[in-house]
Amino acid sequence: MTVTDTLESLLRGFFPDASELAVEDRTGGGDHFQVIVASRRFEGLSLVEQHRLVYEALAEPLRDGSIHELRIKTRGMA
Amino acid sequence: MSQSKEQLSEQIKGIIENEPVSLFMKGTPQLVMCGNSDRVLRTLRAAGATVTTVDVLPDPQIRQELSALSGWPTIPQVFIGGELVGGADIVEELYANGELQAKLDATLGTEREASVRTAELGAAA
């Protein structure tokens, strides 16, 4: 399982309602990622709060250093 | 010379609370060491912010203590008026929709000029 797959499955588990969910390995090197998540859970939250949820979902790979750089794009379902 | 974690944490807190706009980044404005730090700096400059930057690279403890204070795991981190605004993605998004400029207007006033200064953490403080 690649890191990309790991991130995707962690996000799917955390945002089961996601209408859009994508993880892109930006450089092909397996450590610079762009994630996109659309979920109802983001509605009514500030961007900081939205990104905090993504960080919570990806806490483990953020801690163990398998993510060197993370770009995040979040949106509600509306 | 090393200092205690508590002292470092207090220094970081002091910068966040006392500087109108602070940016914790990898490298310095003269030599930026990370793409996201570069994106944030460019965006803040474009928005006309007066920014105080802190390089987190000289000591890994800076980053640890900063993240413990902010609850934000990645670098860069931007604070305006003592409040965490976010990292590069959020700053760019808020710039695009005008909210960044509004926050800066509220903290720095509308008659502001883009400028950058660097704060040092550690020994001398």
N, CA and C atoms of all chains as a GROMACS GRO file, in nm:
protein
  609
    1MET      N    1   0.084  -0.120   0.000
    1MET     CA    2   0.000   0.000   0.000
    1MET      C    3   0.089   0.126   0.000
    2THR      N    4   0.067   0.215  -0.095
    2THR     CA    5   0.147   0.337  -0.102
    2THR      C    6   0.098   0.437   0.004
    3VAL      N    7   0.178   0.538   0.030
    3VAL     CA    8   0.136   0.641   0.126
    3VAL      C    9   0.008   0.708   0.075
    4THR      N   10   0.000   0.729  -0.057
    4THR     CA   11  -0.122   0.787  -0.116
    4THR      C   12  -0.245   0.706  -0.077
    5ASP      N   13  -0.235   0.573  -0.090
    5ASP     CA   14  -0.348   0.485  -0.053
    5ASP      C   15  -0.380   0.496   0.095
    6THR      N   16  -0.274   0.500   0.178
    6THR     CA   17  -0.293   0.511   0.322
    6THR      C   18  -0.369   0.638   0.357
    7LEU      N   19  -0.327   0.750   0.297
    7LEU     CA   20  -0.393   0.878   0.326
    7LEU      C   21  -0.539   0.873   0.282
    8GLU      N   22  -0.562   0.814   0.163
    8GLU     CA   23  -0.698   0.808   0.113
    8GLU      C   24  -0.786   0.725   0.206
    9SER      N   25  -0.733   0.613   0.253
    9SER     CA   26  -0.818   0.528   0.337
    9SER      C   27  -0.841   0.592   0.474
   10LEU      N   28  -0.742   0.663   0.527
   10LEU     CA   29  -0.763   0.736   0.653
   10LEU      C   30  -0.871   0.843   0.637
   11LEU      N   31  -0.866   0.915   0.524
   11LEU     CA   32  -0.964   1.021   0.501
   11LEU      C   33  -1.103   0.963   0.480
   12ARG      N   34  -1.110   0.851   0.406
   12ARG     CA   35  -1.241   0.786   0.385
   12ARG      C   36  -1.302   0.742   0.516
   13GLY      N   37  -1.217   0.688   0.605
   13GLY     CA   38  -1.265   0.645   0.736
   13GLY      C   39  -1.315   0.762   0.820
   14PHE      N   40  -1.248   0.876   0.806
   14PHE     CA   41  -1.278   0.992   0.890
   14PHE      C   42  -1.396   1.071   0.835
   15PHE      N   43  -1.407   1.074   0.702
   15PHE     CA   44  -1.516   1.149   0.636
   15PHE      C   45  -1.598   1.052   0.551
   16PRO      N   46  -1.674   0.961   0.616
   16PRO     CA   47  -1.745   0.858   0.539
   16PRO      C   48  -1.848   0.918   0.443
   17ASP      N   49  -1.892   1.042   0.469
   17ASP     CA   50  -1.996   1.102   0.384
   17ASP      C   51  -1.938   1.177   0.265
   18ALA      N   52  -1.805   1.181   0.254
   18ALA     CA   53  -1.741   1.269   0.154
   18ALA      C   54  -1.797   1.248   0.014
   19SER      N   55  -1.839   1.359  -0.049
   19SER     CA   56  -1.890   1.351  -0.186
   19SER      C   57  -1.773   1.365  -0.284
   20GLU      N   58  -1.663   1.417  -0.235
   20GLU     CA   59  -1.544   1.425  -0.316
   20GLU      C   60  -1.425   1.401  -0.224
   21LEU      N   61  -1.334   1.317  -0.269
   21LEU     CA   62  -1.217   1.288  -0.185
   21LEU      C   63  -1.104   1.245  -0.278
   22ALA      N   64  -0.997   1.320  -0.276
   22ALA     CA   65  -0.886   1.287  -0.365
   22ALA      C   66  -0.754   1.312  -0.295
   23VAL      N   67  -0.658   1.224  -0.321
   23VAL     CA   68  -0.522   1.244  -0.271
   23VAL      C   69  -0.429   1.238  -0.391
   24GLU      N   70  -0.352   1.345  -0.406
   24GLU     CA   71  -0.260   1.349  -0.520
   24GLU      C   72  -0.117   1.357  -0.468
   25ASP      N   73  -0.033   1.270  -0.520
   25ASP     CA   74   0.110   1.274  -0.492
   25ASP      C   75   0.168   1.378  -0.588
   26ARG      N   76   0.196   1.498  -0.536
   26ARG     CA   77   0.225   1.611  -0.624
   26ARG      C   78   0.356   1.598  -0.700
   27THR      N   79   0.452   1.532  -0.641
   27THR     CA   80   0.583   1.526  -0.704
   27THR      C   81   0.618   1.387  -0.754
   28GLY      N   82   0.534   1.288  -0.719
   28GLY     CA   83   0.566   1.150  -0.754
   28GLY      C   84   0.664   1.088  -0.656
   29GLY      N   85   0.709   1.168  -0.559
   29GLY     CA   86   0.807   1.118  -0.462
   29GLY      C   87   0.746   1.052  -0.340
   30GLY      N   88   0.611   1.057  -0.332
   30GLY     CA   89   0.545   0.989  -0.221
   30GLY      C   90   0.550   1.060  -0.088
   31ASP      N   91   0.581   1.191  -0.088
   31ASP     CA   92   0.577   1.263   0.040
   31ASP      C   93   0.524   1.407   0.031
   32HIS      N   94   0.493   1.454  -0.090
   32HIS     CA   95   0.430   1.586  -0.106
   32HIS      C   96   0.288   1.564  -0.159
   33PHE      N   97   0.189   1.595  -0.076
   33PHE     CA   98   0.053   1.559  -0.114
   33PHE      C   99  -0.042   1.678  -0.120
   34GLN      N  100  -0.140   1.663  -0.209
   34GLN     CA  101  -0.254   1.755  -0.213
   34GLN      C  102  -0.376   1.670  -0.182
   35VAL      N  103  -0.453   1.709  -0.082
   35VAL     CA  104  -0.577   1.637  -0.056
   35VAL      C  105  -0.697   1.730  -0.075
   36ILE      N  106  -0.801   1.674  -0.130
   36ILE     CA  107  -0.925   1.749  -0.151
   36ILE      C  108  -1.038   1.670  -0.085
   37VAL      N  109  -1.114   1.736   0.001
   37VAL     CA  110  -1.225   1.667   0.067
   37VAL      C  111  -1.347   1.758   0.069
   38ALA      N  112  -1.460   1.704   0.025
   38ALA     CA  113  -1.587   1.774   0.039
   38ALA      C  114  -1.674   1.691   0.134
   39SER      N  115  -1.715   1.752   0.244
   39SER     CA  116  -1.792   1.679   0.344
   39SER      C  117  -1.887   1.773   0.416
   40ARG      N  118  -2.000   1.718   0.461
   40ARG     CA  119  -2.095   1.796   0.540
   40ARG      C  120  -2.034   1.843   0.672
   41ARG      N  121  -1.934   1.768   0.720
   41ARG     CA  122  -1.874   1.802   0.849
   41ARG      C  123  -1.807   1.940   0.846
   42PHE      N  124  -1.774   1.989   0.727
   42PHE     CA  125  -1.705   2.118   0.719
   42PHE      C  126  -1.803   2.236   0.727
   43GLU      N  127  -1.930   2.206   0.709
   43GLU     CA  128  -2.025   2.316   0.699
   43GLU      C  129  -2.035   2.394   0.830
   44GLY      N  130  -2.030   2.525   0.819
   44GLY     CA  131  -2.038   2.611   0.937
   44GLY      C  132  -1.906   2.625   1.012
   45LEU      N  133  -1.800   2.560   0.964
   45LEU     CA  134  -1.670   2.570   1.030
   45LEU      C  135  -1.580   2.670   0.958
   46SER      N  136  -1.491   2.734   1.035
   46SER     CA  137  -1.392   2.821   0.972
   46SER      C  138  -1.290   2.734   0.899
   47LEU      N  139  -1.211   2.796   0.812
   47LEU     CA  140  -1.110   2.719   0.739
   47LEU      C  141  -1.011   2.653   0.835
   48VAL      N  142  -0.973   2.727   0.941
   48VAL     CA  143  -0.882   2.668   1.040
   48VAL      C  144  -0.942   2.541   1.100
   49GLU      N  145  -1.070   2.549   1.136
   49GLU     CA  146  -1.137   2.432   1.195
   49GLU      C  147  -1.149   2.318   1.093
   50GLN      N  148  -1.174   2.353   0.967
   50GLN     CA  149  -1.183   2.251   0.863
   50GLN      C  150  -1.049   2.179   0.846
   51HIS      N  151  -0.943   2.258   0.839
   51HIS     CA  152  -0.811   2.196   0.820
   51HIS      C  153  -0.770   2.115   0.943
   52ARG      N  154  -0.813   2.161   1.062
   52ARG     CA  155  -0.782   2.084   1.183
   52ARG      C  156  -0.840   1.943   1.175
   53LEU      N  157  -0.960   1.931   1.117
   53LEU     CA  158  -1.022   1.798   1.103
   53LEU      C  159  -0.937   1.710   1.011
   54VAL      N  160  -0.887   1.769   0.903
   54VAL     CA  161  -0.803   1.692   0.810
   54VAL      C  162  -0.674   1.649   0.881
   55TYR      N  163  -0.617   1.741   0.959
   55TYR     CA  164  -0.496   1.706   1.034
   55TYR      C  165  -0.523   1.594   1.133
   56GLU      N  166  -0.645   1.599   1.194
   56GLU     CA  167  -0.682   1.494   1.290
   56GLU      C  168  -0.689   1.359   1.218
   57ALA      N  169  -0.750   1.360   1.100
   57ALA     CA  170  -0.762   1.235   1.023
   57ALA      C  171  -0.625   1.180   0.986
   58LEU      N  172  -0.531   1.271   0.960
   58LEU     CA  173  -0.399   1.229   0.911
   58LEU      C  174  -0.292   1.242   1.019
   59ALA      N  175  -0.334   1.238   1.146
   59ALA     CA  176  -0.240   1.262   1.257
   59ALA      C  177  -0.121   1.167   1.252
   60GLU      N  178  -0.148   1.040   1.227
   60GLU     CA  179  -0.041   0.940   1.232
   60GLU      C  180   0.066   0.966   1.124
   61PRO      N  181   0.028   0.971   0.996
   61PRO     CA  182   0.132   0.999   0.895
   61PRO      C  183   0.196   1.137   0.909
   62LEU      N  184   0.128   1.232   0.972
   62LEU     CA  185   0.192   1.362   0.997
   62LEU      C  186   0.299   1.347   1.106
   63ARG      N  187   0.266   1.264   1.205
   63ARG     CA  188   0.358   1.246   1.317
   63ARG      C  189   0.481   1.166   1.276
   64ASP      N  190   0.460   1.060   1.198
   64ASP     CA  191   0.574   0.970   1.170
   64ASP      C  192   0.661   1.019   1.053
   65GLY      N  193   0.625   1.137   0.998
   65GLY     CA  194   0.714   1.196   0.897
   65GLY      C  195   0.690   1.146   0.755
   66SER      N  196   0.587   1.062   0.732
   66SER     CA  197   0.568   1.015   0.594
   66SER      C  198   0.506   1.124   0.505
   67ILE      N  199   0.453   1.230   0.568
   67ILE     CA  200   0.409   1.346   0.490
   67ILE      C  201   0.511   1.458   0.508
   68HIS      N  202   0.574   1.496   0.401
   68HIS     CA  203   0.670   1.606   0.411
   68HIS      C  204   0.599   1.739   0.387
   69GLU      N  205   0.505   1.740   0.293
   69GLU     CA  206   0.431   1.862   0.265
   69GLU      C  207   0.287   1.825   0.232
   70LEU      N  208   0.194   1.901   0.288
   70LEU     CA  209   0.053   1.872   0.269
   70LEU      C  210  -0.021   1.997   0.225
   71ARG      N  211  -0.089   1.987   0.113
   71ARG     CA  212  -0.179   2.095   0.072
   71ARG      C  213  -0.321   2.046   0.090
   72ILE      N  214  -0.405   2.133   0.143
   72ILE     CA  215  -0.540   2.092   0.179
   72ILE      C  216  -0.642   2.182   0.112
   73LYS      N  217  -0.742   2.118   0.054
   73LYS     CA  218  -0.856   2.194  -0.002
   73LYS      C  219  -0.980   2.129   0.055
   74THR      N  220  -1.060   2.207   0.128
   74THR     CA  221  -1.181   2.151   0.188
   74THR      C  222  -1.302   2.230   0.142
   75ARG      N  223  -1.415   2.165   0.136
   75ARG     CA  224  -1.540   2.238   0.114
   75ARG      C  225  -1.659   2.161   0.168
   76GLY      N  226  -1.765   2.234   0.195
   76GLY     CA  227  -1.890   2.171   0.238
   76GLY      C  228  -1.958   2.107   0.118
   77MET      N  229  -2.074   2.052   0.138
   77MET     CA  230  -2.140   1.979   0.028
   77MET      C  231  -2.225   2.070  -0.058
   78ALA      N  232  -2.255   2.191  -0.006
   78ALA     CA  233  -2.352   2.276  -0.073
   78ALA      C  234  -2.310   2.312  -0.215
   79MET      N  235   2.411   2.775   2.320
   79MET     CA  236   2.350   2.776   2.452
   79MET      C  237   2.204   2.735   2.441
   80SER      N  238   2.165   2.639   2.518
   80SER     CA  239   2.026   2.596   2.509
   80SER      C  240   1.946   2.656   2.623
   81GLN      N  241   1.818   2.664   2.601
   81GLN     CA  242   1.731   2.720   2.704
   81GLN      C  243   1.621   2.620   2.731
   82SER      N  244   1.550   2.642   2.838
   82SER     CA  245   1.446   2.546   2.872
   82SER      C  246   1.329   2.555   2.774
   83LYS      N  247   1.255   2.444   2.767
   83LYS     CA  248   1.136   2.440   2.682
   83LYS      C  249   1.037   2.549   2.721
   84GLU      N  250   1.028   2.573   2.852
   84GLU     CA  251   0.932   2.672   2.903
   84GLU      C  252   0.968   2.812   2.853
   85GLN      N  253   1.099   2.843   2.859
   85GLN     CA  254   1.143   2.975   2.812
   85GLN      C  255   1.112   2.992   2.664
   86LEU      N  256   1.142   2.887   2.588
   86LEU     CA  257   1.118   2.893   2.444
   86LEU      C  258   0.969   2.913   2.416
   87SER      N  259   0.888   2.836   2.486
   87SER     CA  260   0.744   2.845   2.468
   87SER      C  261   0.694   2.986   2.502
   88GLU      N  262   0.746   3.044   2.609
   88GLU     CA  263   0.708   3.181   2.648
   88GLU      C  264   0.747   3.282   2.540
   89GLN      N  265   0.866   3.263   2.485
   89GLN     CA  266   0.913   3.354   2.379
   89GLN      C  267   0.822   3.347   2.257
   90ILE      N  268   0.788   3.224   2.219
   90ILE     CA  269   0.701   3.206   2.102
   90ILE      C  270   0.565   3.271   2.128
   91LYS      N  271   0.512   3.246   2.247
   91LYS     CA  272   0.384   3.304   2.286
   91LYS      C  273   0.391   3.457   2.281
   92GLY      N  274   0.503   3.512   2.328
   92GLY     CA  275   0.522   3.657   2.327
   92GLY      C  276   0.515   3.713   2.186
   93ILE      N  277   0.578   3.644   2.093
   93ILE     CA  278   0.576   3.691   1.954
   93ILE      C  279   0.434   3.684   1.898
   94ILE      N  280   0.367   3.572   1.920
   94ILE     CA  281   0.231   3.555   1.868
   94ILE      C  282   0.139   3.665   1.923
   95GLU      N  283   0.153   3.693   2.053
   95GLU     CA  284   0.060   3.788   2.117
   95GLU      C  285   0.096   3.934   2.091
   96ASN      N  286   0.224   3.962   2.076
   96ASN     CA  287   0.265   4.103   2.067
   96ASN      C  288   0.285   4.154   1.925
   97GLU      N  289   0.318   4.066   1.832
   97GLU     CA  290   0.338   4.110   1.694
   97GLU      C  291   0.203   4.111   1.624
   98PRO      N  292   0.172   4.219   1.552
   98PRO     CA  293   0.042   4.223   1.482
   98PRO      C  294   0.026   4.107   1.383
   99VAL      N  295   0.134   4.081   1.309
   99VAL     CA  296   0.130   3.969   1.214
   99VAL      C  297   0.260   3.890   1.230
  100SER      N  298   0.249   3.763   1.266
  100SER     CA  299   0.371   3.683   1.275
  100SER      C  300   0.361   3.562   1.183
  101LEU      N  301   0.477   3.527   1.128
  101LEU     CA  302   0.486   3.412   1.036
  101LEU      C  303   0.600   3.323   1.083
  102PHE      N  304   0.566   3.201   1.122
  102PHE     CA  305   0.666   3.101   1.157
  102PHE      C  306   0.691   3.018   1.031
  103MET      N  307   0.816   3.022   0.985
  103MET     CA  308   0.846   2.967   0.851
  103MET      C  309   0.975   2.889   0.853
  104LYS      N  310   0.998   2.819   0.742
  104LYS     CA  311   1.127   2.751   0.725
  104LYS      C  312   1.217   2.843   0.646
  105GLY      N  313   1.322   2.892   0.712
  105GLY     CA  314   1.415   2.984   0.648
  105GLY      C  315   1.383   3.127   0.686
  106THR      N  316   1.444   3.220   0.614
  106THR     CA  317   1.425   3.363   0.637
  106THR      C  318   1.370   3.425   0.509
  107PRO      N  319   1.317   3.548   0.518
  107PRO     CA  320   1.267   3.612   0.396
  107PRO      C  321   1.376   3.621   0.288
  108GLN      N  322   1.501   3.630   0.330
  108GLN     CA  323   1.612   3.638   0.234
  108GLN      C  324   1.642   3.501   0.173
  109LEU      N  325   1.620   3.396   0.251
  109LEU     CA  326   1.650   3.262   0.203
  109LEU      C  327   1.541   3.166   0.252
  110VAL      N  328   1.435   3.159   0.172
  110VAL     CA  329   1.320   3.076   0.208
  110VAL      C  330   1.352   2.931   0.174
  111MET      N  331   1.327   2.841   0.272
  111MET     CA  332   1.370   2.702   0.254
  111MET      C  333   1.254   2.606   0.224
  112CYS      N  334   1.136   2.660   0.191
  112CYS     CA  335   1.023   2.570   0.174
  112CYS      C  336   0.919   2.640   0.085
  113GLY      N  337   0.861   2.564  -0.006
  113GLY     CA  338   0.766   2.620  -0.101
  113GLY      C  339   0.645   2.684  -0.035
  114ASN      N  340   0.593   2.620   0.072
  114ASN     CA  341   0.475   2.675   0.136
  114ASN      C  342   0.506   2.802   0.214
  115SER      N  343   0.626   2.807   0.273
  115SER     CA  344   0.666   2.930   0.342
  115SER      C  345   0.677   3.043   0.240
  116ASP      N  346   0.729   3.011   0.124
  116ASP     CA  347   0.741   3.110   0.017
  116ASP      C  348   0.604   3.160  -0.028
  117ARG      N  349   0.509   3.067  -0.045
  117ARG     CA  350   0.373   3.105  -0.087
  117ARG      C  351   0.310   3.202   0.013
  118VAL      N  352   0.326   3.172   0.143
  118VAL     CA  353   0.265   3.256   0.246
  118VAL      C  354   0.327   3.395   0.245
  119LEU      N  355   0.459   3.399   0.238
  119LEU     CA  356   0.529   3.527   0.241
  119LEU      C  357   0.487   3.615   0.123
  120ARG      N  358   0.482   3.555   0.006
  120ARG     CA  359   0.438   3.629  -0.114
  120ARG      C  360   0.298   3.684  -0.096
  121THR      N  361   0.210   3.600  -0.043
  121THR     CA  362   0.070   3.640  -0.028
  121THR      C  363   0.056   3.753   0.074
  122LEU      N  364   0.129   3.742   0.186
  122LEU     CA  365   0.123   3.846   0.288
  122LEU      C  366   0.177   3.977   0.234
  123ARG      N  367   0.284   3.968   0.155
  123ARG     CA  368   0.341   4.090   0.095
  123ARG      C  369   0.242   4.151   0.000
  124ALA      N  370   0.179   4.066  -0.083
  124ALA     CA  371   0.082   4.116  -0.181
  124ALA      C  372  -0.034   4.185  -0.110
  125ALA      N  373  -0.068   4.137   0.009
  125ALA     CA  374  -0.180   4.195   0.084
  125ALA      C  375  -0.136   4.319   0.163
  126GLY      N  376  -0.006   4.353   0.153
  126GLY     CA  377   0.043   4.473   0.220
  126GLY      C  378   0.062   4.456   0.370
  127ALA      N  379   0.098   4.336   0.413
  127ALA     CA  380   0.113   4.311   0.556
  127ALA      C  381   0.250   4.353   0.609
  128THR      N  382   0.251   4.400   0.732
  128THR     CA  383   0.376   4.420   0.806
  128THR      C  384   0.398   4.291   0.884
  129VAL      N  385   0.499   4.216   0.848
  129VAL     CA  386   0.514   4.080   0.900
  129VAL      C  387   0.640   4.064   0.983
  130THR      N  388   0.628   3.994   1.095
  130THR     CA  389   0.745   3.952   1.171
  130THR      C  390   0.764   3.803   1.149
  131THR      N  391   0.880   3.765   1.096
  131THR     CA  392   0.901   3.623   1.066
  131THR      C  393   0.993   3.559   1.170
  132VAL      N  394   0.970   3.431   1.193
  132VAL     CA  395   1.056   3.352   1.280
  132VAL      C  396   1.094   3.225   1.204
  133ASP      N  397   1.223   3.199   1.197
  133ASP     CA  398   1.273   3.078   1.132
  133ASP      C  399   1.265   2.962   1.231
  134VAL      N  400   1.197   2.854   1.195
  134VAL     CA  401   1.185   2.740   1.288
  134VAL      C  402   1.299   2.641   1.270
  135LEU      N  403   1.379   2.659   1.167
  135LEU     CA  404   1.480   2.556   1.135
  135LEU      C  405   1.600   2.548   1.231
  136PRO      N  406   1.645   2.659   1.293
  136PRO     CA  407   1.766   2.649   1.374
  136PRO      C  408   1.757   2.547   1.488
  137ASP      N  409   1.635   2.525   1.540
  137ASP     CA  410   1.620   2.435   1.654
  137ASP      C  411   1.487   2.360   1.642
  138PRO      N  412   1.489   2.227   1.634
  138PRO     CA  413   1.364   2.150   1.618
  138PRO      C  414   1.264   2.176   1.731
  139GLN      N  415   1.315   2.221   1.846
  139GLN     CA  416   1.224   2.249   1.958
  139GLN      C  417   1.131   2.366   1.932
  140ILE      N  418   1.175   2.458   1.845
  140ILE     CA  419   1.088   2.573   1.814
  140ILE      C  420   0.958   2.521   1.755
  141ARG      N  421   0.972   2.432   1.658
  141ARG     CA  422   0.856   2.378   1.590
  141ARG      C  423   0.767   2.299   1.686
  142GLN      N  424   0.833   2.220   1.773
  142GLN     CA  425   0.758   2.141   1.871
  142GLN      C  426   0.676   2.229   1.964
  143GLU      N  427   0.741   2.331   2.018
  143GLU     CA  428   0.672   2.417   2.114
  143GLU      C  429   0.563   2.500   2.045
  144LEU      N  430   0.592   2.544   1.922
  144LEU     CA  431   0.494   2.620   1.845
  144LEU      C  432   0.369   2.535   1.821
  145SER      N  433   0.388   2.412   1.773
  145SER     CA  434   0.274   2.326   1.744
  145SER      C  435   0.198   2.290   1.870
  146ALA      N  436   0.270   2.278   1.983
  146ALA     CA  437   0.203   2.250   2.110
  146ALA      C  438   0.113   2.369   2.147
  147LEU      N  439   0.159   2.490   2.121
  147LEU     CA  440   0.080   2.610   2.153
  147LEU      C  441  -0.039   2.628   2.060
  148SER      N  442  -0.016   2.605   1.930
  148SER     CA  443  -0.118   2.638   1.830
  148SER      C  444  -0.210   2.520   1.800
  149GLY      N  445  -0.164   2.399   1.829
  149GLY     CA  446  -0.240   2.281   1.790
  149GLY      C  447  -0.242   2.261   1.640
  150TRP      N  448  -0.141   2.317   1.572
  150TRP     CA  449  -0.134   2.308   1.426
  150TRP      C  450  -0.006   2.234   1.391
  151PRO      N  451  -0.015   2.124   1.317
  151PRO     CA  452   0.103   2.038   1.305
  151PRO      C  453   0.206   2.079   1.199
  152THR      N  454   0.169   2.168   1.107
  152THR     CA  455   0.260   2.193   0.995
  152THR      C  456   0.313   2.337   0.997
  153ILE      N  457   0.420   2.357   0.921
  153ILE     CA  458   0.481   2.488   0.900
  153ILE      C  459   0.461   2.523   0.753
  154PRO      N  460   0.432   2.644   0.716
  154PRO     CA  461   0.425   2.768   0.795
  154PRO      C  462   0.297   2.783   0.876
  155GLN      N  463   0.303   2.876   0.973
  155GLN     CA  464   0.186   2.915   1.049
  155GLN      C  465   0.182   3.068   1.057
  156VAL      N  466   0.065   3.122   1.028
  156VAL     CA  467   0.047   3.267   1.031
  156VAL      C  468  -0.050   3.305   1.143
  157PHE      N  469  -0.013   3.407   1.219
  157PHE     CA  470  -0.099   3.461   1.324
  157PHE      C  471  -0.124   3.609   1.296
  158ILE      N  472  -0.249   3.649   1.304
  158ILE     CA  473  -0.282   3.791   1.291
  158ILE      C  474  -0.357   3.831   1.418
  159GLY      N  475  -0.308   3.937   1.484
  159GLY     CA  476  -0.371   3.980   1.608
  159GLY      C  477  -0.377   3.870   1.713
  160GLY      N  478  -0.273   3.787   1.716
  160GLY     CA  479  -0.265   3.681   1.817
  160GLY      C  480  -0.345   3.556   1.786
  161GLU      N  481  -0.412   3.557   1.671
  161GLU     CA  482  -0.500   3.444   1.638
  161GLU      C  483  -0.443   3.364   1.520
  162LEU      N  484  -0.445   3.231   1.531
  162LEU     CA  485  -0.397   3.147   1.421
  162LEU      C  486  -0.487   3.164   1.299
  163VAL      N  487  -0.427   3.203   1.188
  163VAL     CA  488  -0.502   3.216   1.064
  163VAL      C  489  -0.491   3.087   0.982
  164GLY      N  490  -0.374   3.024   0.988
  164GLY     CA  491  -0.356   2.897   0.920
  164GLY      C  492  -0.224   2.890   0.846
  165GLY      N  493  -0.217   2.797   0.751
  165GLY     CA  494  -0.099   2.777   0.669
  165GLY      C  495  -0.118   2.836   0.530
  166ALA      N  496  -0.036   2.791   0.436
  166ALA     CA  497  -0.033   2.851   0.303
  166ALA      C  498  -0.168   2.842   0.229
  167ASP      N  499  -0.233   2.727   0.238
  167ASP     CA  500  -0.358   2.710   0.162
  167ASP      C  501  -0.466   2.807   0.211
  168ILE      N  502  -0.476   2.819   0.344
  168ILE     CA  503  -0.579   2.906   0.401
  168ILE      C  504  -0.547   3.052   0.371
  169VAL      N  505  -0.420   3.091   0.387
  169VAL     CA  506  -0.383   3.230   0.362
  169VAL      C  507  -0.413   3.267   0.216
  170GLU      N  508  -0.382   3.177   0.124
  170GLU     CA  509  -0.411   3.205  -0.018
  170GLU      C  510  -0.560   3.216  -0.044
  171GLU      N  511  -0.635   3.126   0.019
  171GLU     CA  512  -0.780   3.127  -0.002
  171GLU      C  513  -0.842   3.256   0.056
  172LEU      N  514  -0.795   3.297   0.175
  172LEU     CA  515  -0.848   3.419   0.237
  172LEU      C  516  -0.806   3.543   0.161
  173TYR      N  517  -0.690   3.537   0.096
  173TYR     CA  518  -0.647   3.650   0.013
  173TYR      C  519  -0.737   3.661  -0.109
  174ALA      N  520  -0.765   3.546  -0.169
  174ALA     CA  521  -0.849   3.544  -0.290
  174ALA      C  522  -0.989   3.596  -0.262
  175ASN      N  523  -1.043   3.568  -0.142
  175ASN     CA  524  -1.180   3.615  -0.117
  175ASN      C  525  -1.186   3.746  -0.038
  176GLY      N  526  -1.068   3.806  -0.011
  176GLY     CA  527  -1.065   3.938   0.051
  176GLY      C  528  -1.064   3.938   0.204
  177GLU      N  529  -1.082   3.820   0.264
  177GLU     CA  530  -1.088   3.816   0.412
  177GLU      C  531  -0.953   3.844   0.476
  178LEU      N  532  -0.845   3.807   0.406
  178LEU     CA  533  -0.711   3.834   0.461
  178LEU      C  534  -0.690   3.984   0.473
  179GLN      N  535  -0.725   4.056   0.367
  179GLN     CA  536  -0.709   4.201   0.368
  179GLN      C  537  -0.794   4.262   0.480
  180ALA      N  538  -0.915   4.208   0.502
  180ALA     CA  539  -1.002   4.261   0.607
  180ALA      C  540  -0.940   4.239   0.745
  181LYS      N  541  -0.883   4.121   0.766
  181LYS     CA  542  -0.816   4.093   0.894
  181LYS      C  543  -0.698   4.188   0.914
  182LEU      N  544  -0.622   4.210   0.806
  182LEU     CA  545  -0.506   4.299   0.816
  182LEU      C  546  -0.551   4.443   0.841
  183ASP      N  547  -0.658   4.485   0.774
  183ASP     CA  548  -0.713   4.619   0.796
  183ASP      C  549  -0.749   4.637   0.944
  184ALA      N  550  -0.811   4.533   1.001
  184ALA     CA  551  -0.857   4.541   1.140
  184ALA      C  552  -0.739   4.547   1.237
  185THR      N  553  -0.630   4.480   1.202
  185THR     CA  554  -0.516   4.473   1.295
  185THR      C  555  -0.414   4.583   1.271
  186LEU      N  556  -0.387   4.611   1.144
  186LEU     CA  557  -0.280   4.706   1.111
  186LEU      C  558  -0.333   4.841   1.064
  187GLY      N  559  -0.462   4.850   1.038
  187GLY     CA  560  -0.517   4.971   0.979
  187GLY      C  561  -0.504   4.966   0.828
  188THR      N  562  -0.572   5.057   0.761
  188THR     CA  563  -0.571   5.053   0.615
  188THR      C  564  -0.450   5.127   0.556
  189GLU      N  565  -0.391   5.219   0.636
  189GLU     CA  566  -0.273   5.292   0.589
  189GLU      C  567  -0.148   5.214   0.624
  190ARG      N  568  -0.129   5.101   0.560
  190ARG     CA  569  -0.014   5.018   0.599
  190ARG      C  570   0.077   4.996   0.479
  191GLU      N  571   0.199   4.959   0.511
  191GLU     CA  572   0.293   4.930   0.405
  191GLU      C  573   0.347   4.790   0.424
  192ALA      N  574   0.366   4.719   0.314
  192ALA     CA  575   0.423   4.585   0.324
  192ALA      C  576   0.566   4.596   0.373
  193SER      N  577   0.598   4.523   0.479
  193SER     CA  578   0.736   4.518   0.523
  193SER      C  579   0.757   4.391   0.604
  194VAL      N  580   0.882   4.350   0.610
  194VAL     CA  581   0.914   4.224   0.677
  194VAL      C  582   1.031   4.246   0.771
  195ARG      N  583   1.016   4.196   0.894
  195ARG     CA  584   1.132   4.194   0.981
  195ARG      C  585   1.145   4.055   1.043
  196THR      N  586   1.264   4.024   1.087
  196THR     CA  587   1.290   3.891   1.138
  196THR      C  588   1.313   3.897   1.288
  197ALA      N  589   1.246   3.808   1.362
  197ALA     CA  590   1.268   3.799   1.506
  197ALA      C  591   1.354   3.677   1.535
  198GLU      N  592   1.444   3.692   1.629
  198GLU     CA  593   1.531   3.579   1.666
  198GLU      C  594   1.479   3.520   1.796
  199LEU      N  595   1.478   3.388   1.802
  199LEU     CA  596   1.442   3.321   1.926
  199LEU      C  597   1.571   3.271   1.989
  200GLY      N  598   1.571   3.265   2.122
  200GLY     CA  599   1.682   3.195   2.185
  200GLY      C  600   1.774   3.283   2.265
  201ALA      N  601   1.900   3.245   2.264
  201ALA     CA  602   2.004   3.289   2.356
  201ALA      C  603   1.987   3.431   2.412
  202ALA      N  604   1.980   3.530   2.322
  202ALA     CA  605   1.989   3.669   2.366
  202ALA      C  606   1.864   3.718   2.439
  203ALA      N  607   1.752   3.652   2.420
  203ALA     CA  608   1.627   3.709   2.468
  203ALA      C  609   1.610   3.704   2.620
   0.00000   0.00000   0.00000
